[in-house]
Amino acid sequence: MIYYKTNEEIELIRLSSLLVGKTLAETARSIKPGVTTAELDRIAETFIRDHGAIPAFKGYGGFPGTLCISVNDVVVHGIPGNQVLQDGDLVSVDCGVILNGFYGDSAYSFAVGTVSEEKRLLMQRTKESLYRGIEVAKAGKRIGDIGYEIQTYVEQYGYSVVRDLVGHGLGRHLHEKPEVPNYGKRGVGTMLQAGLVICIEPMINLGRRQVIQERDGWTIRTADRLPSAHYEHAIAIMEGKTEILSSFDEIEKVLESQQ
């Protein structure tokens, strides 16, 4: 069952999603060589609770952290802990909150110190693929159109799309129908209609698309141990338009101030 949202519900999801962006921005202030992923997690949890919300990931399916912090060859679901960030790391941070009974969900990839040109381009093009996917996500289009746009864009650079993990619907639950793959064929899949809220989240590997799961039951890393990048926005399909409910603006203001 796909649950289509009212305009009022979409506004509540927007509030949750904007808080995620602010949390990621607050976390970004401390992303630098020498910080542990556990320290970043504590910053995020405090910030979320101080704003009257609940960390959505903490305890979800048994996940122990507020953030998924995935470094270099970890694609997603990295568990915060004693890992110390090093100069040159690529770190993807995924965050979710529950506010007013609705979930917000967004992710952003960060450069720790100075990263290689290879990693910088992977991050840049992964983010570009997200916006290309959003561009075609309009009422009357289909889920496959989104995946096709992302896949064809990144594959021209020799990158690969992770297929084991996908985007999803968002609302009173963190993961709702429909699934939103980052690969696909035009004109195939669920029709996009007004009231649909989905998360589009390309997970793009520098090397091959195959991934493996660690013994902790969460951490997903690339099989070839090459880096991966991850960006995610929550969007709403509206009558005659599509709106991005989450925001990278505050994150990017912090990043600009650090340059």
N, C-alpha and C positions, 0 to 999 in steps of 0.2 A: 504494500500500500504506500502510495506517495501522498504525503500530507501537504496540501497547498496552504500557504499562510495568508492571513488577512493583512491589510496595511498596518494595523496596530501591532500585530505580531512581528511583522518585518521591522518595525521601529524598535521593538524590544531586542530583537536579534542584533540590530545595528548598535545599540548601546553596549551590549555584551561584546561585540566584535571590536568596537572602538576601544574598550577597556583592554582588550588583548593587545592592540597596537601600542597603547600607552605602557603596558607592562613590558612588552618587548623593547620599547624605547628606554625604559628605566633600566632594564637588564643590559642594554647595549652600552650604557655608560661605564660598565665594569668589565666589558669583554676586552681583555688585554692579556699579553703574556704574563704568566705567573698566577693567574686566578684559577681556582678550581671550579669544576662544573657544579659542585655542591654549593659553593658560595653564590653562584648565579641563581641557583634554584631557590635559595633562602631569600634572596632579594625579591624575586618574582612572587613568591608566596606571601611575603609581608605586604608587598604593594597591592596585590589582589585583595587580600583580607582587609587592608586599610581602606579600600574603596567599596566595602560592603558586599563583595562577591566571594565565591568559593572557587578554589582551583579545580578545574574540571577533570584534569588528568589524574590527580592524586587519589589513589585507591581505585581508579577505573580499571576493572579487570585485574586488580592487584598491582597496578603500576605504582611504584613508590615515590615518584617525584611530581613536582608541580609542572616542570618543563620536561620535554624530550630534548636532550642536548646531544647532537650527533656530530662527531668530529671526523673530518677527512673522509675516510672510506666507509664510515657509518652513514647509512642512507637516512634512517629514521629510528625513533624509539630508543635512542641512547639514554641510559639511566644516569642521572647526575650522581657524582661521587667524588673520589679523590683525584680524578684525572686533572692534571695541571695543563692549562692551555699554553701552547708554545708559539713563538713568532713564526708566521707562515702557515698556521692552521686555517682550515676552512671549517667553520662551525655553523651548523643549521640548528635553529632554535624554534621549536613548535610549542605553542601555548594555547590553552583553552580555559575559559571561565564559565561559571554559571551565575547569572545575574537576573533577578526577577523571573526565575524559572526557565530562562532560555540560555542556550549555549552560544558562546562566541569561540571562534577557532581561526588561527592564522599562524603562518610560519615565515621566517626570514633567514637567509644565510649571510653570515658575517665573515669578514677577513680579520684574522688576529694578527696585528702588526702588519708586516708587509708580506703579502702572498705572491706566489709565482704568477706570471702572466697567464699560464695555463689555467690555474684556479680562478683568477680574476675573470677571464673570458667565460669559463663555465658558469660562474655565478651570474654574470651579466646576461648571458644568453638564456639561462634558465628563467630568470626574471622576465626577460622579453617574451619567452614562450608563454608564460602565465598570462601576460596582457594580450597576446595574440589569441589565446584561448577565450579570454573574457570578451574580446572584440566580436567573436562569432556567436557568443552565447546570448541569443535573442529569441523572443517568442516566435515559434514557428520553425526554428532550427531543431536539430536533434543532438543528443549526447555525443554521438559519433563525430559530429562536426567539430566539437571542442577538441577531442582527442586527436583527430586528423590534423588540425592546425598546429597543435603542440608538437606532435610527432614529426611532421614534415619539416617544421622549423629547426628542431634540434638535430635531426639526423643529417641535415646538409653539412653540419660541422663535424660529423663522425661520432657524435654522442649517441647514447642509447637511452630509451625510456624504460624505467622500471615497470614491469607489468604485474608484479605480485601484489602491489599496493595501489590504491586508487583514491580519488576524491569521493565526496559523499554529500547527501542531503544533510541539512542542519536545522535544528529547531529546539523542541523540548528534549530531544535526545542528541547526543554528540554525533552519532552515525545513523542517519536515516536513509531511506531510499530516495533517489536512485544512486547507484554507484556511478562515478564519473572517471572513467579511465583516461589516462594521458596519451592514449594511442587509439586508433580506430579508423573507421571509414565514414566518409560523408554520407549523410542521409540515412544513417542507421541508428537505432536505439530510441530511447524515450524522447518524445516530443517535449520541447521546452515550452512551458505555459506560464502565464502570469500567476504569481503566488508561489512559484518554486524558489526555494533558497538552497543553494548548493555551495560546497567548497571545491574550488579548483586548485589542485596542488601538484604541479609537476615535480617529480623526483627524477633528476637527470644525471646519468653517470658519464664520467669522462671516457670510460672503457666500455666493457660489455654490460648487458642488461641483467645478467644473472646475479642473484643475491643469495646470501645464506643467513640463517638465524643463529645467534649465539646460544649457548647453553642456558643463559639467564632467562630465556623464553621471550625476550623483548627485542634486544639489539639486532637490527638488520644491517648487514654490511655488504659491500660489493664483493663478489666471489673473487675478482681479480685484484682486490685491494687498492683499486684506483679511486680517486675522490668522487663524491656525489654532492649535488646541490639541491636545495628544496625551498620553494616559496609557495605560499598559500594565501588566497583571499576567499572570503565569504561574499557571495553575490546574490542579488535578488532579481529574478525576472519580473518585470513590471509591464503594465500595458504600455506598449510603444517605446519602452526603454529598459535598460539593465543598469542596476546600481551596484557599485562595490560597497559593501557594508563595513568591511574592515578597512584599515588604513595603514600605509607605510610612512605617512608624512612625518609623524613625530619621531619615528626611528631614524629617518634620513636627516632630520634636523640635527639629531645627536651625532650622527656619523659626520656630517659636514662640520660641526663645531670641533670635532676631534682632528680634523685635517690640518 
